[in-house]
Each structure stands twice: as C-alpha cells, then as structure tokens.
Amino acid sequence: MRRVFLTLVFVSCAVVFCCAVCLAQPAVSSTELINNAKLYDGKEVKYSGEAIGDVMVRGAFAWANINDGANAVGIWVSRSLAGNIGYTGSYKSIGDAVEVVGTFHRACPEHGGDLDIHAQALRRAAPGRLVRQNLNLDKRSQAFILLGVLLAVWILTLFVRK
C-alpha cells in the first residue's frame, strides 16, 4: 500500500513539473513579434506587458491592448478573461501587468488583416493602481507672477491710451 501511495505521489509531482515547464515558456517581446511576424504566424506565444487604453467589449469577446514598453499589441480575448483586467494604463492610472498565452496572427483574417493575439489564457501578474498627480507649487507660483505681470502691462496700456 505504501508503494502505491509513493508511486502516486511521484507520478503527480512529475505531471505537475512537466506542466509547469510547458507553461513556463519565455514571453516574446512585441519587437520580436513584429520583426519576425512570419516566423510566429499561427503559433502559440506568451506575451506580457501593461494593459493600456480601454478594454473594448464586443459581444462574448473583448479587445485589450498590451504594451510591453516598446510597442502595444492587440489582444482578442473572451469577455470572462478580460474581466481579470482591473486597471488599464492612462494618465490617471498604471495598468495591470498581465501575461497572455494565445495564437499570434500577423494578418488576422477575422479582424481585417490586423496583427493580433487570440488569447486562450490571460493572467494578472501584478495589479495596477491609480496615480495621484501632485500640484507643482513652482509652476503655480510662476503662473501667479505671470498673471501679475499681465495685469501690470494691461493697466499701463490703459494709462498710455489716455
């Protein structure tokens, strides 16, 4: 009985390890995808970056743009997976860092010939957050000084006309 248990544990660990190795493929960069589009066309790729812009829902699917720091790539993803994206990057927020596994298309026939990835999996690697913009006190002071100069010039022009 003990041998059977140890064998099951060993087989389970081997399966988990093999799956982890298969899923741990390195992420490809947007530059590499763009420069070698023919090579990756129709192949499964792993791509990661920051979710930016808006997640645009289209029925049961959604578009999301993922920027890896060099370029953004459009991701066609199911609506349920798109729900994993909480924040998208903009002037007011830093988007979620996500990892996408899907099929790369250099000229997707379904989407008018656009370069995109049809995602089978989307995982949020790190959450995004709102960015608080602090008021620059130096610029505020300079604006008041310029306003004062403008008022002085305006008053002088009124006296010069009379």
Secondary structure as GFF3:
##gff-version 3
##sequence-region A 1 162
A	DSSP	alpha_helix	2	23	.	.	.	ID=ss1
A	DSSP	alpha_helix	30	35	.	.	.	ID=ss2
A	DSSP	alpha_helix	37	40	.	.	.	ID=ss3
A	DSSP	beta_strand	44	58	.	.	.	ID=ss4
A	DSSP	beta_strand	61	67	.	.	.	ID=ss5
A	DSSP	beta_strand	72	78	.	.	.	ID=ss6
A	DSSP	alpha_helix	79	82	.	.	.	ID=ss7
A	DSSP	beta_strand	93	94	.	.	.	ID=ss8
A	DSSP	beta_strand	97	108	.	.	.	ID=ss9
A	DSSP	three_ten_helix	109	111	.	.	.	ID=ss10
A	DSSP	beta_strand	114	126	.	.	.	ID=ss11
A	DSSP	beta_strand	129	130	.	.	.	ID=ss12
A	DSSP	alpha_helix	137	161	.	.	.	ID=ss13
###
